[in-house]
Amino acid sequence: MTELQLSKDEERIFDGEAGEGPKIAIRLLNSLGELGGAERLIPVKSAHISGVSYKNVGEGGIQFLRKISHRVNVPTSLNPLGFDIDNGGPVDIDDTFRKKQMEIVEIYREMGVMDSFTCTPYYYYNEPSFGDHISWAESSAIIYVNSLIGARTNRESGPSALAAAIIGKTPDHGLHRKDGRRASVVVNAEGPLDYTKFAALGLFLGPKLNRNIPIIKGQKGAKGIELKALSAALSATSSIPMFHVEGVTRESDLVEDSPEVMEVGIKEIEETIGKSSSQQEPELIAIGCPHLSSEELDYIAGLVKGKKKVGPDLFLFTSREVKAKSAGAVKTIENFGGKVFSDTCMVVSPLSNNYKSTGTNSGKASFYLPLKGYGNQKVAFMGIMDLLRWVIA
């Protein structure tokens, strides 16, 4: 284990001279840094904290937040909650859940954390730049910003990202260093792939790659929203911190000598979709895991405009900022009969309170929603066009 060297100011924080919260934070960072082989702490430009829903945090998490509570030193955004604060929903919740959730929100507000409540803070709230050192939790956002933007963050937990936000620093190891960002597996992916098939590619690759960074070849036409779907699915099924796409991502030249080679054909993609999808008719169509961009809301609005809604409920999830900037699309979707929620998502809200089966185009949601601790759902995993056939007359 490498001994991490603290500066004199950091040693004072370590000794408790700045208060209990910073003391807990820097000791956590010091331990994680030594485990990771870091020799020092480095400044970060921003932080993003996961594990915000009371469903995930619980009473023990609230007590930890109170103990570590201190003003953050860098712009810090938050992951989704268990419900939409302003509009309610997406499902019924009891008074205890609501009270405890808002208790968590108030603790973070006192610390100076922004009211973002989104898994896509890189849209408007907290967008990093290429080369920025940051400390982010929320695994899908970690993969996205490392891969598509070229910012530098390890796969942080909620507590470690919060600790970095308070101190304004993080251990210098792993993805913060160039050598830690090299691909060790070449994936030749047959294509072209659309949004759902990129999500399926992530579901397929995750368990096989585990922690190994891949470079994906054969997908030079991949769009950002499609790679967002890949990021989310990889994050659910592996510990991979990033990927490269030949001809698309900015650091795709970072490849180890003699990498392993993997072939993935359309057959494997289609089989993955089939294995991840229930044949049961959904009671709910849920889209927006990760949260939808303005482009995606506009696209869905165009598909439902002037149409009549039938069948299952239709819920879309996005951030407050995107919802506000896409007011026209939101109005069209709501006139159709759908609902657009912010602050929350299908995975961290207690969906099982109202629904037993859900249709989604999200690889991440198709992985988590069947789990008892998340949604206990039967999931139909398919593309947006197929999903909307359930609800358009």
C-alpha positions in Angstrom: 0.0 0.0 0.0 1.4 3.4 -1.0 1.5 6.1 1.7 -0.3 9.2 0.5 1.6 12.5 1.4 -0.6 15.2 2.7 0.3 18.9 2.5 0.5 20.9 5.8 -3.0 22.4 5.2 -4.4 18.9 4.5 -2.7 17.6 7.7 -4.5 20.3 9.7 -7.8 19.2 8.2 -6.9 15.6 8.9 -6.2 16.5 12.6 -9.7 18.1 12.8 -8.7 21.8 12.9 -11.3 22.6 10.2 -14.1 20.7 11.9 -15.6 17.2 12.1 -17.1 17.1 8.6 -13.8 17.9 6.7 -11.9 15.6 9.1 -14.2 12.7 8.1 -13.9 13.7 4.5 -10.2 13.9 4.2 -9.6 10.7 6.2 -11.9 8.9 3.8 -10.0 10.3 0.8 -6.7 9.5 2.4 -7.7 5.8 2.9 -9.1 5.5 -0.6 -6.0 7.1 -2.1 -3.6 4.7 -0.3 -5.7 1.8 -1.4 -5.5 3.1 -5.0 -1.8 3.8 -4.9 -2.0 7.6 -5.0 0.8 9.7 -3.7 -1.1 12.9 -3.3 -4.5 14.6 -3.5 -5.2 16.8 -6.5 -7.8 19.6 -6.9 -11.1 18.9 -8.6 -13.3 21.2 -10.7 -16.6 19.6 -9.6 -18.4 16.7 -7.9 -21.6 14.8 -8.4 -23.2 12.7 -5.7 -25.2 9.5 -6.1 -27.4 7.6 -3.6 -29.8 10.5 -2.9 -33.1 8.7 -2.9 -34.3 7.8 0.6 -35.0 4.4 -1.0 -31.2 3.9 -1.3 -29.9 6.1 1.6 -32.0 4.9 4.5 -31.8 6.0 8.1 -28.1 5.1 8.4 -27.2 7.2 5.4 -29.0 10.2 6.9 -27.0 9.9 10.1 -23.8 9.8 8.1 -24.8 12.9 6.1 -25.5 14.8 9.4 -22.1 13.8 10.7 -20.1 14.8 7.6 -22.2 17.8 6.8 -20.1 20.8 5.8 -20.1 23.5 3.0 -18.8 22.1 -0.3 -15.8 23.7 -2.0 -16.6 23.0 -5.6 -19.8 23.0 -7.8 -21.6 19.9 -6.7 -24.7 18.3 -8.3 -27.1 15.6 -7.0 -28.6 12.4 -8.4 -32.3 11.8 -8.7 -34.6 11.5 -5.7 -37.5 9.2 -5.0 -40.2 11.6 -6.4 -40.7 14.8 -8.3 -40.7 17.5 -5.6 -42.8 20.1 -7.5 -45.3 17.8 -9.3 -45.4 14.6 -7.2 -45.2 11.1 -8.6 -44.4 9.2 -10.5 -46.1 6.8 -8.0 -47.8 7.0 -4.6 -45.5 7.4 -1.7 -46.2 7.5 2.0 -45.7 10.4 4.4 -42.7 8.9 6.0 -40.9 8.4 2.7 -41.7 12.0 1.7 -40.5 13.4 5.0 -37.3 11.5 5.0 -36.5 12.3 1.4 -36.9 16.0 2.0 -34.7 15.7 5.1 -32.0 14.4 2.9 -32.6 17.3 0.4 -32.4 19.9 3.2 -29.1 18.5 4.5 -27.6 18.8 1.0 -29.0 22.3 0.5 -27.3 23.4 3.7 -24.1 22.1 2.3 -24.4 24.3 -0.8 -25.2 21.4 -3.2 -27.3 22.4 -6.2 -30.9 21.3 -6.7 -30.1 19.3 -9.8 -31.5 15.8 -9.0 -30.4 14.3 -12.2 -28.2 11.5 -13.5 -27.2 13.6 -16.5 -25.7 16.7 -14.8 -23.5 17.2 -17.9 -26.6 18.7 -19.5 -26.5 22.4 -18.3 -25.9 21.9 -14.5 -22.4 20.7 -14.1 -20.8 20.1 -17.5 -17.0 19.4 -17.3 -14.5 20.1 -20.0 -11.9 17.9 -21.6 -9.0 17.2 -19.1 -10.9 18.4 -16.1 -10.2 16.4 -12.9 -13.6 15.8 -11.2 -15.0 13.5 -8.6 -18.3 12.0 -9.7 -20.5 9.2 -8.5 -23.5 7.9 -10.6 -21.9 5.2 -12.7 -23.6 6.0 -16.0 -22.5 9.7 -15.8 -18.9 8.6 -14.9 -18.6 6.5 -18.0 -20.2 9.2 -20.1 -18.0 12.1 -19.0 -14.8 10.0 -19.1 -15.5 8.6 -22.5 -17.4 11.3 -24.5 -16.1 14.5 -22.8 -12.7 13.4 -21.7 -13.0 14.6 -18.2 -11.2 12.5 -15.5 -12.9 10.8 -12.7 -12.7 7.4 -11.0 -15.8 5.4 -10.2 -16.6 7.2 -7.0 -19.3 6.2 -4.4 -21.7 8.8 -3.0 -19.6 9.2 0.2 -16.3 9.5 -1.6 -17.7 12.1 -4.1 -19.2 14.0 -1.2 -15.9 13.9 0.6 -14.1 15.3 -2.5 -16.8 18.0 -2.8 -16.1 19.1 0.8 -12.3 19.1 0.5 -12.2 20.1 -3.2 -9.7 17.4 -3.9 -9.5 13.7 -4.8 -6.7 11.1 -4.8 -4.5 11.1 -7.9 -4.7 7.6 -9.3 -6.6 5.4 -11.8 -8.6 7.4 -14.4 -6.9 10.7 -13.3 -3.7 9.4 -15.0 -3.2 8.7 -18.7 -2.1 5.2 -18.2 -5.3 4.4 -16.3 -7.4 5.3 -19.3 -5.9 2.9 -21.8 -8.1 0.3 -23.6 -7.1 -3.3 -23.0 -9.8 -4.9 -25.2 -10.7 -4.3 -28.8 -14.4 -4.9 -29.5 -15.3 -5.4 -33.1 -19.0 -4.6 -33.1 -21.1 -5.5 -36.1 -23.5 -2.8 -37.0 -24.8 -0.2 -37.5 -26.4 -0.1 -34.0 -29.3 2.2 -32.8 -30.0 3.4 -29.3 -31.5 0.1 -28.0 -28.8 -2.0 -29.6 -26.1 0.1 -28.1 -27.8 -0.5 -24.7 -27.9 -4.2 -25.5 -24.2 -4.1 -26.4 -23.5 -2.6 -23.0 -25.5 -5.4 -21.3 -23.6 -8.0 -23.3 -20.1 -6.6 -22.8 -20.4 -5.6 -19.1 -20.1 -9.1 -17.5 -17.4 -10.1 -20.0 -15.2 -7.1 -19.6 -15.7 -6.5 -15.8 -13.2 -3.7 -15.2 -11.3 -3.7 -18.6 -11.6 -0.6 -20.7 -12.7 -1.4 -24.3 -12.2 0.3 -27.6 -15.2 -0.3 -29.8 -14.6 -0.5 -33.5 -17.0 -0.5 -36.4 -19.3 2.2 -35.0 -17.9 5.5 -36.4 -21.4 6.8 -36.9 -22.4 6.5 -33.2 -24.3 9.5 -31.8 -23.9 10.9 -28.3 -27.4 9.8 -27.1 -26.6 6.3 -28.3 -23.4 6.2 -26.4 -25.2 7.5 -23.4 -27.3 4.3 -23.6 -24.2 2.3 -23.8 -22.7 4.1 -20.8 -25.8 3.3 -18.7 -25.9 -0.3 -19.6 -22.2 -0.9 -19.0 -22.5 0.9 -15.7 -25.2 -1.5 -14.5 -23.5 -4.7 -15.4 -19.8 -4.0 -14.7 -17.2 -1.9 -13.0 -15.9 -0.4 -16.3 -15.1 3.3 -15.9 -15.0 4.3 -19.5 -14.8 3.2 -23.1 -13.4 4.4 -26.4 -15.0 4.4 -29.8 -12.7 4.5 -32.8 -13.3 7.7 -34.8 -15.7 9.1 -32.2 -14.2 9.6 -28.7 -11.3 12.0 -28.2 -8.9 9.5 -26.5 -9.4 6.5 -28.8 -5.6 6.4 -29.4 -5.1 5.2 -25.8 -4.7 1.5 -26.4 -2.4 -1.0 -24.7 0.0 -3.0 -26.7 -1.3 -6.4 -27.8 -4.9 -5.9 -26.5 -7.4 -8.8 -26.4 -9.8 -8.9 -29.3 -13.6 -9.6 -29.0 -16.1 -10.1 -31.8 -19.7 -9.1 -31.2 -22.3 -9.7 -34.0 -25.9 -8.7 -34.4 -26.9 -12.2 -33.3 -25.4 -11.6 -29.8 -27.1 -8.2 -29.6 -30.5 -9.5 -30.5 -30.2 -12.5 -28.2 -29.3 -10.0 -25.4 -32.4 -8.0 -26.1 -34.5 -11.1 -26.0 -33.1 -12.4 -22.7 -33.6 -9.0 -21.1 -37.3 -8.7 -22.1 -40.4 -10.2 -20.6 -43.3 -11.1 -22.9 -45.8 -9.7 -20.4 -47.8 -6.7 -21.6 -46.5 -3.6 -19.7 -48.7 -1.5 -17.4 -46.3 1.4 -17.8 -44.0 2.7 -20.5 -41.1 4.4 -18.9 -38.4 6.3 -20.9 -35.5 8.3 -19.5 -32.9 6.2 -17.8 -30.5 8.1 -18.1 -32.5 11.3 -18.0 -33.7 12.5 -21.4 -32.0 15.3 -23.3 -33.9 18.1 -25.1 -33.2 16.3 -28.4 -34.8 13.1 -27.1 -37.9 15.0 -25.8 -38.3 16.8 -29.1 -38.1 13.4 -30.9 -40.7 11.8 -28.7 -43.0 14.8 -29.0 -42.8 14.6 -32.8 -43.9 10.9 -32.6 -47.0 11.5 -30.4 -48.1 15.0 -31.7 -51.7 14.9 -32.7 -52.1 11.3 -31.8 -54.6 9.7 -29.4 -53.2 7.8 -26.3 -54.4 4.3 -25.4 -53.2 1.5 -23.2 -50.4 1.7 -20.5 -49.3 4.9 -18.7 -46.5 6.8 -20.4 -43.9 8.3 -18.1 -40.8 10.3 -19.3 -37.9 11.3 -17.0 -35.6 14.3 -17.4 -33.9 17.0 -15.4 -35.5 20.3 -14.3 -33.3 22.3 -16.6 -34.0 20.2 -19.7 -37.8 20.2 -18.9 -37.8 24.0 -18.6 -35.9 24.4 -21.9 -38.1 21.9 -23.7 -41.5 23.4 -22.6 -43.0 23.0 -26.1 -42.1 19.3 -26.3 -43.3 18.7 -22.8 -46.7 20.3 -23.5 -47.1 18.2 -26.6 -46.3 15.0 -24.7 -48.7 15.9 -21.9 -51.4 16.9 -24.3 -51.0 13.4 -25.8 -51.6 11.9 -22.3 -48.0 11.2 -21.2 -46.4 12.6 -18.1 -42.9 14.2 -17.8 -41.2 14.0 -14.5 -38.0 15.7 -13.2 -36.1 15.1 -9.9 -36.6 11.3 -10.0 -36.4 8.3 -12.3 -37.9 4.9 -12.8 -35.1 3.1 -10.9 -35.0 5.1 -7.7 -38.7 5.8 -7.3 -40.8 3.0 -5.6 -42.5 1.9 -8.9 -43.7 -1.4 -7.3 -46.2 0.7 -5.2 -48.3 1.0 -8.4 -46.9 -1.2 -11.2 -45.9 -4.8 -11.7 -44.7 -4.6 -15.4 -42.8 -1.9 -17.2 -41.7 -1.3 -20.8 -38.5 0.6 -21.4 -35.7 1.2 -23.9 -33.1 1.5 -21.2 -30.6 -1.3 -20.8 -29.8 0.0 -17.3 -33.5 -0.1 -16.3 -34.0 -3.5 -17.8 -31.2 -4.7 -15.5 -32.3 -3.0 -12.3 -36.1 -3.0 -12.4 -36.6 -6.8 -12.1 -34.5 -6.7 -8.9 -36.5 -6.9 -5.7 -34.8 -3.9 -4.1 -35.4 -1.7 -7.0 -38.7 -2.3 -8.8 -39.5 -6.0 -8.7 -40.9 -5.5 -12.2 -41.5 -7.6 -15.3 -39.6 -5.6 -18.0 -40.2 -5.4 -21.7 -37.0 -4.1 -23.2 -37.3 -2.6 -26.7 -36.9 0.5 -28.9 -38.9 3.7 -28.6 -41.0 2.9 -31.7 -42.0 -0.5 -30.4 -42.8 1.0 -27.0 -45.0 3.7 -28.4 -47.0 1.1 -30.3 -48.5 0.2 -26.9 -49.8 3.7 -26.3 -50.6 5.3 -29.7 -54.1 4.5 -31.1 
